[in-house]
Every structure is written in C-alpha cells, then in structure tokens.
Amino acid sequence: MAKERGLISPSDFAQLQKYMEYSTKKVSDVLKLFEDGEMAKYVQGDAIGYEGFQQFLKIYLEVDNVPRHLSLALFQSFETGHCLNETNVTKDVVCLNDVSCYFSLLE
C-alpha cells in the first residue's frame, strides 16, 4: 500500500514523540531564533523551506541529524496552499505558524 503524501506513519509519529521526550526546548524559544535570531535567513514571510524546516527540527529536538524520512514526512504534512498565497512564495514551503501550533500542541 502506498503511503499518502502529507501523512506521517504511526512509526514516524512514535519516533517524533521519543525525540520530544528528551528535548528540553520549547517551540517559543526556537521560534525566536527564526523570527529575529540566527535562523531568520530561512524565513520567507511566515514560511520556511525544507532546509529551514530541517534546522527547526534539529534545534527543537536537540539532535544533530533528524532522519530524512521523518523530516520529509513532517515537512510534507505541513505543505498547504494557504501559506503560499499569503507569502507570494511559489512552492516548497510550510507556514511557520502551522509548524509552531502543531509542536505546541504536542508539548
């Protein structure tokens, strides 16, 4: 059975939860780095591309390397046309607000 684009598998979600159990970071702390800190270079309006999203995960989960399949599945789950319309960015971005809301709920 093919995996649908934009859905993370139960095993990916379990892996994400394990990372979060060991992380001491809060979404609000990581967002500050993206809003006016050293990671601001990745932000395009309220959007970030895949590279910025990977950096977000590394900082938030406090790991050196997030498995590609996990970061890609999560990134694809956030991709919507909503952010594209608001930021005038053409493709391959996710709304930083959506990402922060999701991880805040998981905290």
Order of alpha helices (4+ residues) and beta strands (2+ residues): alpha-alpha-beta-beta-alpha-alpha-alpha-beta-alpha
